[in-house]
Amino acid sequence: MGNEIEHNFIKKFVDKRLRDRMILELDSPPEIVVKNGKANEYMSRRRDRAIYRLDNPRQIVPDKYIYAEEKYISEQDAEKIIRSLDKVFDKAHFMCHDAADGEDIPLHEAISVLYNNYGTSILVCGENIALIKEETCYGTPTKYILFRKPGE
């Protein structure tokens, strides 16, 4: 069974034509690689691909759900906006290319981790809000706050 938080995020924000594929990719089990007799677990390539698709939200998220798109928004301002939009759970769910992937972290700490991560990072904050940070390549990455009004 896949992660309900991630499934809900995909169903609420991602364009209909990509939903089933992304849920399938996100649910892919980790890959086990054995080197020198030692087994290591790595994120599956499929899950990695699904997360990377969100590097450019404008391509797969309808414009009506993009509440804010900013390069220079501070961690504090991002948290203020998120908390002002809707009731937010105590913890936010992380989707990213690093050890925090799949973790539920307190919102304040999660935003800090997101801002300091170089890869594409998605923070699911409650049922109707998400924060996406593009991969850091050149300059400051764009951050997107997604919001879907309850009942919409």
C-alpha positions as CSV (number, residue, x, y, z in Angstrom):
1,M,0.0,0.0,0.0
2,G,1.3,3.4,-0.9
3,N,1.5,6.5,1.1
4,E,-1.9,8.1,1.4
5,I,-0.5,11.6,1.9
6,E,1.4,11.3,-1.4
7,H,-1.6,9.9,-3.2
8,N,-3.8,12.7,-1.9
9,F,-1.3,15.3,-3.0
10,I,-1.1,13.8,-6.5
11,K,-4.9,13.5,-6.8
12,K,-5.5,17.1,-5.6
13,F,-2.7,19.0,-7.6
14,V,-1.4,17.0,-10.5
15,D,-3.0,17.2,-14.0
16,K,-5.4,14.2,-14.5
17,R,-3.4,12.8,-17.4
18,L,-0.4,12.1,-15.2
19,R,-2.0,11.0,-11.9
20,D,-2.0,7.3,-12.3
21,R,1.5,7.1,-13.6
22,M,2.9,9.3,-10.9
23,I,1.2,7.3,-8.1
24,L,2.6,4.1,-9.6
25,E,6.1,5.6,-9.8
26,L,6.0,7.0,-6.3
27,D,4.9,3.6,-4.9
28,S,7.9,1.8,-6.5
29,P,9.8,-0.2,-4.0
30,P,13.5,0.8,-3.2
31,E,16.2,-0.9,-5.2
32,I,18.7,-3.1,-3.4
33,V,22.2,-3.0,-4.7
34,V,24.8,-5.5,-3.4
35,K,28.4,-4.3,-3.6
36,N,31.3,-6.2,-2.0
37,G,28.8,-8.4,-0.1
38,K,27.0,-5.4,1.4
39,A,23.4,-4.6,0.5
40,N,22.4,-1.0,0.2
41,E,18.9,0.4,-0.4
42,Y,18.4,3.2,-2.9
43,M,15.4,5.2,-4.0
44,S,13.9,3.5,-7.1
45,R,14.5,5.2,-10.4
46,R,10.7,5.4,-10.9
47,R,10.2,7.3,-7.7
48,D,13.1,9.5,-8.5
49,R,11.5,10.3,-11.9
50,A,8.1,11.1,-10.3
51,I,9.7,13.6,-7.9
52,Y,11.8,15.1,-10.7
53,R,8.6,15.7,-12.8
54,L,7.6,18.2,-10.1
55,D,10.8,20.2,-10.8
56,N,8.7,22.4,-13.1
57,P,5.2,22.5,-11.5
58,R,3.9,24.8,-14.3
59,Q,4.0,21.8,-16.6
60,I,1.9,19.4,-14.5
61,V,0.0,21.5,-12.0
62,P,-3.0,23.6,-13.2
63,D,-2.4,27.3,-12.8
64,K,-5.4,27.8,-10.6
65,Y,-3.6,25.8,-7.8
66,I,-0.4,27.8,-7.9
67,Y,-1.0,30.3,-5.1
68,A,2.5,31.9,-5.1
69,E,5.6,31.5,-7.3
70,E,8.7,33.3,-5.8
71,K,12.4,33.0,-6.0
72,Y,13.3,35.1,-3.0
73,I,10.7,34.2,-0.5
74,S,12.2,33.7,2.9
75,E,11.6,30.6,5.1
76,Q,9.7,32.6,7.6
77,D,7.5,34.2,4.9
78,A,6.8,30.9,3.3
79,E,5.7,29.4,6.7
80,K,3.5,32.5,7.4
81,I,1.7,32.1,4.1
82,I,1.2,28.4,4.5
83,R,-0.2,28.8,8.0
84,S,-2.5,31.6,6.9
85,L,-4.1,29.6,4.1
86,D,-5.6,26.7,5.9
87,K,-5.3,24.4,9.0
88,V,-1.9,22.8,8.7
89,F,-1.1,19.5,10.4
90,D,1.6,19.4,13.1
91,K,4.0,17.6,10.7
92,A,4.6,18.1,7.0
93,H,5.4,15.2,4.6
94,F,8.6,15.3,2.6
95,M,9.2,14.0,-1.0
96,C,12.8,14.6,-2.2
97,H,16.0,13.1,-3.5
98,D,17.6,12.7,-0.1
99,A,17.4,10.9,3.3
100,A,14.4,13.0,4.3
101,D,12.2,11.4,1.6
102,G,9.0,10.0,3.0
103,E,9.6,11.5,6.4
104,D,7.0,13.5,8.4
105,I,8.7,16.5,10.0
106,P,7.4,19.5,12.0
107,L,6.6,22.3,9.6
108,H,9.1,24.8,10.7
109,E,12.0,22.3,10.6
110,A,10.7,20.8,7.3
111,I,10.8,24.2,5.5
112,S,14.4,24.7,6.7
113,V,15.3,21.2,5.3
114,L,13.5,22.0,2.0
115,Y,15.4,25.3,1.6
116,N,18.8,23.6,2.3
117,N,18.2,20.7,-0.1
118,Y,19.7,21.0,-3.6
119,G,17.4,18.6,-5.4
120,T,13.7,19.0,-6.2
121,S,11.8,19.0,-2.9
122,I,8.1,18.8,-2.2
123,L,6.6,19.4,1.2
124,V,2.9,18.4,1.6
125,C,1.5,20.6,4.4
126,G,-1.9,19.3,5.3
127,E,-4.6,18.3,2.8
128,N,-4.8,21.4,0.6
129,I,-1.3,23.0,0.7
130,A,2.1,22.1,-0.7
131,L,5.4,23.8,-1.1
132,I,7.7,22.9,-4.0
133,K,11.3,24.0,-4.5
134,E,12.9,23.5,-7.9
135,E,16.3,21.8,-8.2
136,T,19.1,24.2,-7.4
137,C,21.2,24.5,-10.6
138,Y,22.0,28.2,-11.3
139,G,21.1,31.0,-9.0
140,T,18.2,30.9,-6.6
141,P,15.6,28.2,-7.2
142,T,11.9,29.1,-7.6
143,K,9.5,28.1,-4.8
144,Y,5.9,27.3,-5.5
145,I,3.1,27.4,-2.9
146,L,0.2,25.3,-4.0
147,F,-3.2,25.8,-2.5
148,R,-6.6,24.1,-3.3
149,K,-9.6,25.5,-1.5
150,P,-11.3,22.9,0.7
151,G,-14.2,21.3,-1.1
152,E,-12.9,22.3,-4.5
